[in-house]
Amino acid sequence: MREDQRKTLRGAVAALEALRAEFARSPRNEITAGDFRLLSEHVARIEQASPGALPLFDPDYFRGRVPPQFNLYEAGRVRRWLDVALATLSAALEPRDERSVPREVLALDFSFLSDAALRRILERDSAELARSFSAGNWKSVVVLSGGIMEAMLIDATGRAMAQAAEAGGKPQKPKNLYGWIEAAFELKLVSEGVKKISHTLREYRNLVHAQAELKAGLSVDEEEARLAAAILAIVKRDLSALPR
């Protein structure tokens, strides 16, 4: 990377961090057209100086569920993009630590979740997931992927169990991630194939405990981290397609 590109990217990081902080302080769930236009101008300058340095910037995606006539943009989606963009730019400025963040991680979107608080937490964690990839923190990638998968499974399966109870059933609440995965399969929320790969990620996620890592004899490197992210994306794909 040329020095002039580095200088432009450093300025871009500072500008985007300022915007992220401003958006984080705002209690609104939408970004105004004026603020979004300012962000768009920064993005255009970065792309001109260093094409491909940023993840895809699609204004239609940021509108989300907001009708076009209101000329507003979903704050959660914008903040999520800013987190990933800043992680990507930071990696570009430190070539020795640069890693390719998988496309499925950059494309993670939790707008299908009806629980706004949970959605915000998972947006935060997925941004941390992207930063962990950029830094090569493979165990963090696996643990974060497993945690995000668990939260989505509990959300979807918990709602399905509540509906079953209302219909006269007596579903038993699972006690651990193994149980939530099995319950999701029994309720036909995921296929058998997705159930199997979910258990694979569950086993690696348990390596958050040092003793479990020693006992299982498993190791975590880049290949395992990319596998974990791929499994997370598949589970998210299937759960997001469920009727709300």
Backbone torsions as a table, in degrees:
resi	resn	phi	psi	omega
1	MET	NA	133.5	179.4
2	ARG	-70.6	156.2	-178.1
3	GLU	-64.1	-35.6	179.2
4	ASP	-65.7	-33.6	176.2
5	GLN	-68.3	-40.6	177.9
6	ARG	-60.9	-42.8	-179.9
7	LYS	-62.1	-42.8	178.5
8	THR	-63.2	-42.7	-178.5
9	LEU	-67.7	-36.9	177.3
10	ARG	-63.0	-42.3	176.7
11	GLY	-65.2	-36.6	179.2
12	ALA	-65.3	-41.2	178.8
13	VAL	-59.9	-44.8	179.5
14	ALA	-62.4	-42.8	-179.0
15	ALA	-66.5	-43.1	-179.0
16	LEU	-69.9	-35.5	176.9
17	GLU	-64.6	-37.5	177.8
18	ALA	-64.7	-41.8	178.5
19	LEU	-65.8	-42.0	179.9
20	ARG	-60.8	-43.3	179.6
21	ALA	-63.3	-39.9	179.1
22	GLU	-64.8	-43.9	179.9
23	PHE	-67.1	-34.6	-179.8
24	ALA	-67.4	-32.5	-179.7
25	ARG	-75.8	-22.6	-176.1
26	SER	-74.4	133.9	178.5
27	PRO	-80.1	-6.8	-176.0
28	ARG	-74.8	152.3	176.3
29	ASN	-94.0	-0.4	179.8
30	GLU	-127.1	154.0	174.5
31	ILE	-103.9	132.5	-178.6
32	THR	-72.5	162.0	-179.7
33	ALA	-60.7	-37.8	-179.4
34	GLY	-64.6	-45.6	178.8
35	ASP	-66.5	-37.8	179.9
36	PHE	-68.2	-36.0	177.9
37	ARG	-63.3	-39.6	177.9
38	LEU	-62.4	-44.2	176.9
39	LEU	-60.9	-43.1	-179.5
40	SER	-60.9	-37.4	179.9
41	GLU	-66.7	-41.0	176.4
42	HIS	-62.2	-43.8	-179.2
43	VAL	-61.3	-43.0	-179.4
44	ALA	-61.8	-41.0	179.5
45	ARG	-65.9	-39.6	179.1
46	ILE	-65.8	-44.5	-179.1
47	GLU	-64.7	-33.9	178.4
48	GLN	-67.9	-40.5	-178.1
49	ALA	-78.1	-35.7	-176.2
50	SER	-145.0	81.3	-177.6
51	PRO	-55.8	135.6	178.1
52	GLY	82.6	4.5	-178.2
53	ALA	-74.4	-19.7	-175.9
54	LEU	-114.5	154.6	171.9
55	PRO	-66.5	164.0	-177.8
56	LEU	-52.1	131.5	179.9
57	PHE	-115.1	101.3	-174.6
58	ASP	-119.1	104.9	-178.8
59	PRO	-54.4	-35.9	179.8
60	ASP	-64.0	-36.5	177.6
61	TYR	-63.6	-41.1	-176.3
62	PHE	-70.3	-21.2	176.2
63	ARG	-65.6	-34.5	179.4
64	GLY	58.7	-122.8	-177.6
65	ARG	-93.5	3.3	-179.0
66	VAL	-78.1	123.8	178.9
67	PRO	-57.8	138.5	-176.1
68	PRO	-54.9	-32.5	-175.9
69	GLN	-65.0	-18.7	-179.5
70	PHE	-84.2	-14.5	176.0
71	ASN	54.5	44.5	177.7
72	LEU	-125.8	164.5	-176.3
73	TYR	-134.1	144.3	-177.0
74	GLU	-68.3	122.2	-176.5
75	ALA	-62.6	-38.9	-178.8
76	GLY	-61.1	-43.1	179.9
77	ARG	-67.3	-39.2	179.6
78	VAL	-66.0	-45.6	179.6
79	ARG	-62.7	-40.9	178.7
80	ARG	-60.7	-44.7	179.6
81	TRP	-63.3	-41.9	179.6
82	LEU	-61.5	-41.1	179.1
83	ASP	-60.6	-46.6	-179.3
84	VAL	-68.0	-41.7	179.9
85	ALA	-61.0	-43.4	-179.5
86	LEU	-66.9	-37.5	176.7
87	ALA	-63.7	-41.2	-179.6
88	THR	-66.9	-43.7	179.7
89	LEU	-65.4	-40.6	179.4
90	SER	-62.2	-40.4	177.7
91	ALA	-64.6	-39.0	-179.6
92	ALA	-65.2	-30.5	-179.7
93	LEU	-81.7	-10.3	178.1
94	GLU	-126.7	76.6	-174.1
95	PRO	-54.1	-30.7	-177.5
96	ARG	-67.2	-23.2	-179.2
97	ASP	-107.7	4.2	-171.9
98	GLU	-69.6	131.2	174.8
99	ARG	-131.1	153.5	177.8
100	SER	-82.7	116.3	177.8
101	VAL	-78.1	124.6	-177.9
102	PRO	-56.2	145.0	-179.7
103	ARG	-58.4	-35.7	-178.1
104	GLU	-67.0	-27.2	176.3
105	VAL	-73.4	-43.9	178.6
106	LEU	-63.4	-28.7	-175.8
107	ALA	-90.4	-0.4	-179.9
108	LEU	-58.3	129.1	-177.5
109	ASP	-141.5	126.8	-175.3
110	PHE	-111.8	23.5	-178.8
111	SER	-65.5	-16.7	179.6
112	PHE	-73.7	-16.3	-179.6
113	LEU	-76.8	132.3	-179.6
114	SER	-83.5	-20.5	179.7
115	ASP	-83.1	105.9	-175.5
116	ALA	-62.9	-37.7	-179.4
117	ALA	-65.8	-44.1	178.3
118	LEU	-64.5	-41.4	180.0
119	ARG	-58.9	-43.0	-179.5
120	ARG	-64.5	-39.8	179.4
121	ILE	-64.7	-44.1	-178.3
122	LEU	-70.5	-32.4	173.7
123	GLU	-62.7	-41.8	177.1
124	ARG	-63.1	-45.8	-177.3
125	ASP	-68.3	-35.2	179.3
126	SER	-70.4	-31.0	174.7
127	ALA	-66.8	-40.5	176.1
128	GLU	-65.0	-34.2	176.5
129	LEU	-60.9	-44.8	178.6
130	ALA	-63.4	-41.6	179.1
131	ARG	-65.0	-36.5	178.9
132	SER	-65.5	-38.5	175.3
133	PHE	-61.6	-46.9	-178.1
134	SER	-59.9	-35.0	-177.6
135	ALA	-88.6	-8.1	-178.1
136	GLY	75.8	25.5	178.1
137	ASN	-87.7	82.0	-167.8
138	TRP	-68.5	-39.3	179.2
139	LYS	-64.4	-38.8	177.5
140	SER	-62.0	-38.6	178.3
141	VAL	-59.7	-47.0	-177.6
142	VAL	-65.5	-45.3	-178.4
143	VAL	-64.8	-43.0	179.1
144	LEU	-66.1	-41.6	178.6
145	SER	-60.1	-45.0	179.1
146	GLY	-65.2	-38.6	179.1
147	GLY	-65.8	-41.5	178.7
148	ILE	-66.0	-42.6	178.1
149	MET	-60.2	-44.9	-179.3
150	GLU	-60.1	-44.1	-178.8
151	ALA	-62.5	-42.2	179.5
152	MET	-66.6	-40.4	179.5
153	LEU	-65.1	-43.0	179.5
154	ILE	-63.5	-41.1	179.6
155	ASP	-62.4	-51.1	-176.6
156	ALA	-68.7	-44.7	-177.4
157	THR	-70.8	-36.7	177.9
158	GLY	-61.6	-41.3	178.4
159	ARG	-66.9	-40.4	179.2
160	ALA	-64.9	-37.8	178.4
161	MET	-67.5	-37.9	178.1
162	ALA	-63.3	-39.8	178.0
163	GLN	-66.3	-38.7	178.5
164	ALA	-65.2	-38.4	178.8
165	ALA	-65.6	-39.5	178.4
166	GLU	-63.6	-29.6	179.8
167	ALA	-85.5	5.0	176.8
168	GLY	103.4	-0.8	179.5
169	GLY	-79.1	172.0	179.4
170	LYS	-132.4	65.1	-179.2
171	PRO	-67.3	142.1	178.8
172	GLN	-95.0	128.0	-179.8
173	LYS	-69.5	125.0	179.9
174	PRO	-61.8	155.7	-177.7
175	LYS	-101.1	-13.1	-177.4
176	ASN	-155.7	178.5	-176.8
177	LEU	-63.3	-36.7	176.1
178	TYR	-54.6	-47.1	-179.2
179	GLY	-65.6	-37.9	179.3
180	TRP	-66.1	-38.1	178.0
181	ILE	-64.6	-45.8	-179.9
182	GLU	-64.3	-39.6	179.5
183	ALA	-65.8	-39.3	178.8
184	ALA	-61.7	-38.2	178.6
185	PHE	-69.9	-44.1	-179.4
186	GLU	-62.6	-32.6	179.3
187	LEU	-87.2	6.0	177.3
188	LYS	63.1	33.2	175.9
189	LEU	-86.9	-26.4	177.1
190	VAL	-135.3	157.1	178.9
191	SER	-80.4	172.0	178.6
192	GLU	-64.5	-37.7	178.8
193	GLY	-62.7	-43.0	178.8
194	VAL	-67.4	-35.9	177.0
195	LYS	-59.4	-45.0	-176.9
196	LYS	-64.3	-46.0	-178.1
197	ILE	-72.3	-25.7	175.6
198	SER	-65.2	-37.9	177.2
199	HIS	-67.0	-33.5	176.3
200	THR	-60.9	-47.4	178.7
201	LEU	-65.4	-35.8	177.9
202	ARG	-58.7	-44.3	-178.2
203	GLU	-63.9	-41.1	178.5
204	TYR	-71.6	-35.4	179.3
205	ARG	-61.6	-31.7	-179.8
206	ASN	-66.3	-10.0	178.8
207	LEU	-71.6	-0.4	172.7
208	VAL	-58.6	-25.9	177.4
209	HIS	-93.3	122.4	-176.5
210	ALA	-58.7	-39.5	-179.8
211	GLN	-65.2	-36.4	177.8
212	ALA	-65.4	-37.3	178.7
213	GLU	-63.4	-43.2	178.9
214	LEU	-65.8	-43.0	-177.2
215	LYS	-67.2	-42.6	-176.9
216	ALA	-75.2	-24.9	-178.4
217	GLY	70.8	22.2	-179.6
218	LEU	-94.2	151.0	175.8
219	SER	-125.5	157.3	-178.6
220	VAL	-122.7	118.5	175.0
221	ASP	-130.0	-168.6	-175.9
222	GLU	-59.4	-38.8	-177.8
223	GLU	-62.8	-44.0	178.8
224	GLU	-66.1	-36.5	179.8
225	ALA	-65.4	-42.3	179.2
226	ARG	-68.0	-35.5	175.7
227	LEU	-63.0	-43.9	-179.7
228	ALA	-60.3	-44.0	-179.9
229	ALA	-65.3	-37.7	179.3
230	ALA	-66.1	-41.4	177.9
231	ILE	-63.7	-44.3	178.0
232	LEU	-56.1	-44.4	-178.6
233	ALA	-63.8	-38.2	-180.0
234	ILE	-67.3	-44.9	179.1
235	VAL	-62.2	-44.6	179.2
236	LYS	-61.6	-40.9	179.1
237	ARG	-58.0	-45.8	-177.0
238	ASP	-71.8	-41.8	-179.1
239	LEU	-69.6	-34.0	-179.7
240	SER	-71.8	-18.3	-180.0
241	ALA	-86.4	-6.5	-179.2
242	LEU	-69.9	149.0	176.2
243	PRO	-61.0	138.6	-179.2
244	ARG	-96.2	NA	NA
